[in-house]
Amino acid sequence: MGAANQSMVTEFVLLGLSAHPTLEKTFFVLILLMYLGILLGNGVLLLVTALDAHLHTPMHFFLGHLSLLDGCYTTSSVPLILDSFLTPRKTISFSGCAVQMFLSFAMGATECVLLGMMAFDRYVAICRPLRYPVVMSEAAYVPMAADSWVAGGANSLVQVSLAVQLPFCGDNIINHVTCEILAVLKLACADISINVISMVVANVIFLGVPVLFIFVSYIFILTTILRIPSAKGRKKAFSTCSAHLTVVVVFYGAILFMDGKPKSKDPLGADKQDLADKLISLFYGLLTPMLNPIIYSLRNKDVKAAARSLVAQKCCPFDGGSHLIITKLSEGKLSLELSSSPCGLGTKSIGITWELTQHTESWVPLQIYCTGIFL
């Protein structure tokens, strides 16, 4: 009888925000804009770290993987959420729900491990700078990133495999915007104690251990920074890890806020509490991926310079990497010349600002509009 009931559940109904149809249209636009911003920001960051040779360092290698993680994490759920806001029937197949749970679990666990790897990189760079090229060689940091993905995927495979083996006895309504694993487990008509124990152990390994590792690493980092005699040296050392520390605080701070927020005891406020829980969970999944590229681009001069250089190179399609120089003639007219220097070298951004060199009467474009027309 149990097997017959289980076979009847071929899809789940995601309630989402169906009780608030006016909010669905508003949040559709807001979430769509955030999602496009996430794809754009993380996509640019991934391209910059992959294409710019100056950013082929362990920290930027990890940063590229972090951008890929954020893009995959949001893509595993946001398109389906947006579709549910526009369609009256909000269903997802059993297999589709399992895939969504696997991807969200895998990306989350992988990011936890990857943030710990990045903390170790900062520890070696600041506390053991002379050994940094040896400890964080390519033979070391590439397997570290790969291990993060393998560990996250293995954990997700275990959790989802245990969940899909449970019998579901007809009730297929998930009171959530996505296939959140705890909401799915509530629908099972069997003992879920094994699942709960497995998730607790996984949380200790993939949340507790990385947090402890990051905390200890930054104790050593701060101790080393405080021993630097000059204020300029201390500021420079701290700036190399401030972006990573900010991302860690945002990522784990959001998790602690979600898990530690008080539950409403007023039955009349249950609907408001339910709506708040859904929105907090939804925007938590968008906040960190959206902020990561902003944090790293604002706090990392190398990333900003590489992004500007990449834009300049894509906008200036001169063969051989040449750039234009404007030469002042005796008649006061301007003529174009090609230089052998790489396009975008020394440029700050794209514009129409010119600089007169000290040794010749040549006007060198610092900021170029790559439209073929120069005023």
Residue pairs with C-beta under 8 A, 6 or more apart in sequence:
2 167
2 169
2 189
3 167
5 167
5 168
5 169
5 170
5 189
6 167
6 168
6 169
8 170
9 94
9 168
9 169
9 170
9 172
10 93
10 94
11 91
11 92
11 93
11 94
11 172
12 91
12 92
12 93
12 94
12 97
12 172
12 173
12 174
12 179
12 184
12 187
13 90
13 91
13 172
13 173
13 174
14 84
14 90
14 91
14 92
14 174
14 176
14 177
14 178
14 179
15 90
15 173
15 174
15 175
15 176
16 24
16 81
16 84
16 85
16 90
16 176
16 177
16 278
17 23
17 24
17 27
17 85
17 177
17 275
17 278
18 24
18 90
19 271
19 275
20 275
24 85
24 86
25 85
27 85
27 282
28 82
28 85
28 86
31 78
31 81
31 82
31 85
31 282
31 286
32 82
34 286
34 290
35 74
35 78
35 82
35 286
37 290
38 70
38 71
38 74
38 286
38 289
38 290
39 71
39 74
39 75
41 290
41 292
41 293
41 294
41 297
42 67
42 68
42 70
42 71
42 289
42 292
42 293
43 67
43 71
44 293
44 307
45 63
45 64
45 67
45 292
45 293
45 296
45 297
45 303
46 64
46 67
46 68
46 71
47 310
48 55
48 303
48 306
48 307
48 310
49 55
49 60
49 61
49 63
49 64
49 67
49 303
49 306
50 64
51 310
52 306
52 309
52 310
54 302
54 306
55 302
55 303
55 306
58 121
58 136
58 140
58 141
59 118
59 121
59 122
59 125
59 244
60 302
60 303
61 141
61 142
61 145
62 114
62 117
62 118
62 121
62 141
62 144
62 145
63 118
63 296
63 303
65 114
65 145
65 148
65 149
66 111
66 114
66 115
66 118
66 247
66 292
67 292
67 293
69 107
69 110
69 111
69 114
70 111
70 288
70 289
70 292
70 293
71 289
72 103
72 107
73 103
73 104
73 107
73 108
73 111
73 285
73 289
74 285
74 286
74 289
76 99
76 100
76 103
76 104
76 107
77 100
77 103
77 104
77 178
77 285
78 285
78 286
80 92
80 96
80 100
80 178
81 177
81 178
81 282
84 90
84 177
92 100
92 179
94 164
96 179
97 174
97 179
97 184
98 160
98 163
98 164
98 179
100 178
100 179
101 156
101 159
101 160
101 163
101 179
101 180
101 181
101 184
102 156
102 157
102 160
103 156
104 178
104 285
105 152
105 155
105 156
105 159
105 160
105 181
106 152
106 153
106 155
106 156
106 157
107 152
108 152
108 206
109 151
109 152
109 155
109 156
109 202
109 206
110 148
110 149
110 151
110 152
110 153
111 152
111 251
112 152
112 206
112 207
112 210
113 147
113 148
113 151
113 152
113 206
113 210
114 145
114 148
115 210
115 214
115 244
115 247
115 248
115 251
116 209
116 210
116 213
116 214
117 141
117 144
117 145
117 148
118 244
119 213
119 214
119 217
119 218
119 244
119 248
120 144
120 213
120 217
121 136
121 141
122 217
122 221
122 240
122 241
122 244
123 217
123 220
123 221
124 131
124 132
124 135
124 136
125 132
125 136
125 240
125 241
126 221
126 224
126 225
126 237
126 240
126 241
127 220
127 221
127 224
128 135
151 206
152 206
155 202
155 205
155 206
158 198
158 202
159 181
159 195
159 198
159 199
159 202
160 181
162 194
162 195
162 198
163 181
163 184
163 185
163 188
163 195
166 185
166 188
166 190
166 192
166 195
167 188
167 189
167 190
168 187
168 188
168 189
169 189
171 187
172 187
173 187
174 180
174 183
174 184
174 187
175 183
175 274
176 183
176 278
176 281
177 278
177 281
177 282
178 281
178 282
178 285
180 281
181 199
185 192
185 195
185 196
207 252
207 255
211 252
214 248
218 241
218 245
221 241
224 237
225 234
225 237
225 238
226 234
228 234
228 237
239 299
242 299
243 295
243 296
243 299
243 300
246 295
246 299
247 288
247 291
247 292
247 295
247 296
250 287
250 288
250 291
250 295
251 288
254 284
254 287
254 288
255 284
257 280
258 280
258 281
258 284
261 280
263 273
264 270
264 272
264 273
296 303
297 303
297 304
297 307
298 304
308 344
308 347
308 348
308 349
309 344
309 347
311 350
312 343
312 344
312 347
312 350
312 368
312 370
313 321
313 342
313 343
313 344
315 350
315 368
315 370
316 323
316 324
316 343
316 344
316 368
316 370
317 370
318 324
318 338
318 343
320 340
321 341
321 342
321 343
322 338
322 339
322 340
322 341
322 343
323 338
323 339
323 341
323 342
323 343
323 344
323 345
323 365
323 368
324 336
324 337
324 338
324 339
324 365
324 368
324 374
325 336
325 337
325 338
325 339
325 362
325 363
325 364
325 365
326 334
326 335
326 336
326 337
326 354
326 362
326 363
326 364
326 365
326 374
327 334
327 335
327 336
327 337
327 361
327 362
327 363
328 334
328 356
328 361
328 362
328 363
329 335
334 363
334 374
336 374
346 366
347 365
347 366
347 367
347 368
348 366
348 367
349 367
350 367
350 368
350 369
350 370
351 366
351 367
351 368
351 369
352 365
352 367
352 368
352 369
352 374
352 375
353 365
353 366
353 367
354 363
354 364
354 365
354 366
355 363
355 364
355 365
355 366
356 362
356 363
356 364
357 363
357 364
365 374
